[in-house]
Amino acid sequence: MGKMRHRRAWMCICAVTAVVLLGGCGRGAASADALTDTSAGVSENIPSGSPTAAPEAESEAPETIVSTEEIEYSFPADSEDWRLELYTEETEGEKAYRIRMYDGQGALLQDFPCDIEADELKFRWGELYPYADLAVFPKEAQTDETEGLLFLWNDETDRFTARPITIPWYDEAYGDGTFLTTDMRDGTEEHKICCINQGSRRVVELRQWTMEKDKLLIWDCLEKMAIYRGEVKRDDSGELLNGEYYEDLFRGRLHLPWNVSAQEEIPVAIVRSDTEDDWDLETKTYESREQLLEESGFSDAEPFYQYYDRMQNLELELYLDESAGRCCGFCYSYEYNYALEKIVQCSGFLLEGIDRAAWDDDTYSVLAGEGEDAAGLEGVTQVNTGYTDDDRLSYYEVKGIREFPVFSEEAEEERTWVSIRWIYRDDGTLYCKYYVHDPMVFSTFGQTRQTDYDQAGRPIHQYEYITHGAYESYYIYDGKAKRPKYGLVLDNDGGYMIPVMLRYR
């Protein structure tokens, strides 16, 4: 990363010669008029007997040295023979840089300045976004804490955006525009997760981790609230105990600013169901939530259930008429626009007909939805399991070989079929379960699942990816019961939340 293959061409530009620089760049070049000989002769009006005035010394323009060197960069497949070049002009010890892009035939496609004051530069690419970014830093940026410039790629023009974004040196980048910075000083350890706000062309801080001795603060910068504040413990080697839990609080469920605006109407899915296989769906839009509540007979009712996310944002509001088997509700999501304004989106649903089902707790199931252990399937090559210090399951992984001649150059390849992590709070209660399976081995349905648990270790919310969107499940308990009384499943299909309500037996 950041290596450059050198291809140098040195030229000296003299003061008395008109020079046209490579590619028409005029920095350091002088016009023919400016280089005309203007030496002074003897004045005709010098009095007799006066000393002859000496001519002024001929002034010389400072020498400018020009060099070029190729920048290591991988272009996409349809332009893989293109190349980038760093063009440098050095005058009296000061360097000015430009970046030039050429096609496979050597034609100059783009030429723009890289205004960084440094003796040497370091290049990073393909980290913040796949191949679409070029970050340029002073060579010593990591130790000197100096900033660099980020040039984003424009897919519509197949050119870099010549107006750069100022960016700090980052330790890790995650491919979606987010990255991690680190600052260690005066006994304080500080990490920040930042992102590129492409609307304002600025770096935005999303999450902050501050550790001072054994006190930890995890702060959400957009919500302006603490996710965690308290003391932590370390093992004999100094490593943070239960570090995976704190890492999940720090890195998980980030909101990135994007081009989002407030909605004018509420999309509502209306389902009338006799049985699981016999139901009708209607979609409508409403001007307000009050309009839907009045139409569905819940205008004077109190919510039967409300679910808040860990930022204390209301995510689900449910109204239920148990005797009539009818429910109505609203789902809320929260996003930030480019101006970092919090935008609330709302979807509604109305359901007539509640099904009965047996409760099946799959908390420690290792192949969700399949009803069997993947380790017993043909083709498995390796099974890995891990446990906490008090013998609770912490991870499960299955690797195997299957033939995929259509999707891979190799007839057979080993891949991870199933990967599961269980994360626990400091008090030992289960906090979250992350499940992933290979859609080429199993199905695309539910290939990723995230299940959240309450302080009693009971599942309360599950999000799973499906091909047309997502399933979200909410589990509703009667007091301190160990199994839920109701389960509400919402199928997010094109912005409409299609409901299924289950009463468990």
Buried (B, 14 or more C-beta within 10 A) or exposed (E): EBEBEEEEEEEEBEBEEBBEBBEEBEBBBBEEEEBEEEEEEEEEEEEEEEEEEEEEEEEEBEEBBBBBBBBEBEBEEEEEEBBBBBBBBBBEEEBBBBBBBBBEEEEEEBBBBBEBEBEEBBBBBBBBBEBBBBBBBBBBBBEEEBBBBBBBBEEEEBBBBEEBBEBBBBEEBBEEBBBBBBEEEEEEBBBBBBBBBBBEBBBBBBBBBBBEEEEBBBBBBBBEEEBBEEEBEEEEEEEBEBEBBBBBBBBBBBBBBBEBEEBEEBBBBBBBBEEEEEBEEEBBEBEEBEBBBEBBBBEEEEBBBEBEBBBEBBBBBBBBBEEEBBBBBBBBBBBBBBEBEEBEBBBBBBBBBBBEEEBEEBEEBBBBBBEEBBBEBEBBEEBEEEEEEEEEBBBBBBBBBBEBEEEEEEEEEEBBBBBBBBBBBBEEEBBBBBBBBBBBBBEEEBBBBBBBBBEEBBBBBBBBBBEEBBBBBBBBBEEEEEBBBBBBBBBBBEEBBBBBBBBBE
